[in-house]
Amino acid sequence: MDKLFRRSQAALHTMQTDYKRPLYEVIDWGNPLIAVLGARGVGKTTLLLQRLKALNVPPQQALYADLGDLYFKENRLLDFAEAFIEQGGRYLFLDEVHRYGFGQWAQELKTLYDLYRQQLKVVFSGSSLINILDQQADLSRRVRFYRM
């Protein structure tokens, strides 16, 4: 998990915040589960990192993770998120959910929401709306979708 914290901090150090896409102001960041969807290259990662930077909280409370990272080929998202919460985590920004190694990301996000929505806010991004809507877990009543 320490590697993910280092990678998150490294991504934040290079992030510029002088320009934000209009969607940034539209999103209700208070929702416990937010999806930012859109084609590759439209700025989803930038949007997530800009929000993380704007939170201005200690690094152990907010984390950016790319679910295509090798870490998530060997470690379950749900286990990671629970350990993150135990260490004081409050905000989790998950990029490229469709690349998650175990393929059950929707079910794991649903479980996170159901168990920890009072403790953890999760923002996730994905480039394929069809893949997201085809997942077996019913996220429709839990997640607030935004299209870039």
C-alpha positions in Angstrom: 0.0 0.0 0.0 2.9 2.3 0.7 3.8 2.2 -3.0 0.3 3.4 -3.9 0.7 6.4 -1.5 4.0 7.3 -3.1 2.6 7.0 -6.6 -0.4 9.1 -5.6 1.8 11.9 -4.2 4.0 11.8 -7.3 1.0 12.3 -9.5 -0.2 15.2 -7.4 3.1 17.0 -7.5 2.9 17.3 -11.3 -0.8 18.3 -11.4 -1.6 21.8 -12.6 -4.8 23.4 -11.2 -4.9 26.7 -13.0 -7.4 25.4 -15.6 -10.3 23.1 -14.7 -12.8 21.6 -17.0 -16.4 23.0 -16.6 -17.5 19.6 -15.3 -15.4 20.1 -12.2 -17.8 22.8 -11.0 -20.9 20.7 -11.9 -20.0 17.6 -9.9 -21.6 17.4 -6.5 -18.4 16.3 -4.7 -20.5 15.5 -1.5 -21.9 12.3 -3.0 -20.3 9.2 -1.5 -19.9 7.5 -4.8 -19.2 9.4 -8.1 -18.4 8.1 -11.6 -16.7 10.2 -14.2 -17.1 8.6 -17.6 -15.8 9.5 -21.0 -13.6 8.7 -23.9 -9.9 8.2 -23.5 -7.9 11.3 -23.3 -10.7 13.8 -22.4 -9.2 14.6 -19.0 -10.8 12.2 -16.5 -7.5 11.5 -14.7 -6.7 15.2 -14.6 -10.1 15.9 -13.1 -9.6 13.3 -10.3 -6.2 14.6 -9.5 -7.3 18.2 -9.4 -10.1 17.4 -7.0 -7.7 15.4 -4.8 -5.3 18.3 -4.7 -8.1 20.8 -3.9 -9.1 18.8 -0.9 -5.8 19.8 0.8 -6.0 17.0 3.4 -3.1 14.9 4.8 -1.9 12.3 2.3 -3.1 9.4 4.5 -6.7 10.7 4.1 -6.9 10.9 0.3 -5.4 8.7 -2.3 -5.4 8.4 -6.1 -5.0 4.9 -7.6 -5.0 3.6 -11.1 -6.8 0.2 -11.0 -4.6 -0.9 -13.9 -1.7 -0.8 -11.5 0.1 -4.1 -11.0 -0.8 -3.8 -7.3 -4.5 -4.6 -8.2 -3.5 -7.7 -10.1 -2.6 -9.3 -6.8 -4.7 -7.3 -4.3 -8.5 -6.9 -4.1 -9.9 -3.4 -4.2 -12.2 -4.1 -1.2 -9.4 -5.3 1.0 -7.3 -2.3 0.0 -10.1 0.1 0.7 -10.8 -1.4 4.1 -7.1 -1.1 5.0 -7.1 2.5 3.7 -10.1 3.3 5.9 -8.4 1.7 9.0 -5.4 4.0 8.4 -7.6 7.1 8.3 -8.5 7.2 4.7 -11.5 9.3 3.8 -11.3 10.0 0.0 -10.4 7.5 -2.7 -10.0 8.4 -6.3 -10.0 5.3 -8.5 -8.9 5.7 -12.1 -9.6 3.3 -15.0 -11.9 0.9 -13.1 -12.4 -1.2 -16.2 -8.8 -2.3 -16.0 -9.2 -3.8 -12.5 -7.4 -7.2 -12.5 -10.1 -9.1 -10.7 -13.0 -7.9 -12.9 -15.4 -7.6 -10.0 -14.9 -3.9 -9.4 -18.6 -3.0 -9.6 -19.5 -5.5 -6.9 -16.6 -4.3 -4.7 -17.7 -0.7 -5.1 -21.2 -1.6 -4.2 -20.0 -3.3 -1.1 -17.8 -0.3 -0.2 -20.8 2.0 -0.6 -23.1 -0.2 1.4 -20.7 -0.6 4.3 -18.6 2.6 4.4 -20.5 5.4 2.7 -20.5 7.4 6.0 -16.7 7.1 6.2 -15.4 7.1 2.7 -16.1 9.1 -0.5 -15.1 7.3 -3.7 -14.7 8.9 -7.1 -14.0 6.5 -10.0 -13.4 6.9 -13.7 -13.9 4.7 -16.7 -13.7 5.1 -20.4 -16.4 2.6 -21.4 -19.9 3.4 -20.3 -21.1 0.1 -21.9 -18.7 -1.9 -19.7 -19.7 -0.1 -16.6 -23.5 -0.5 -17.2 -23.0 -4.2 -18.1 -21.5 -5.0 -14.7 -23.6 -7.3 -12.6 -23.7 -5.2 -9.4 -26.5 -2.7 -9.4 -24.7 0.7 -9.0 -27.5 2.7 -10.5 -29.1 3.7 -7.2 -25.8 4.3 -5.5 -23.6 6.1 -7.9 -23.9 9.6 -9.4 -22.7 9.4 -13.0 -21.1 12.3 -14.8 -20.1 12.2 -18.5 -17.1 14.1 -19.8 
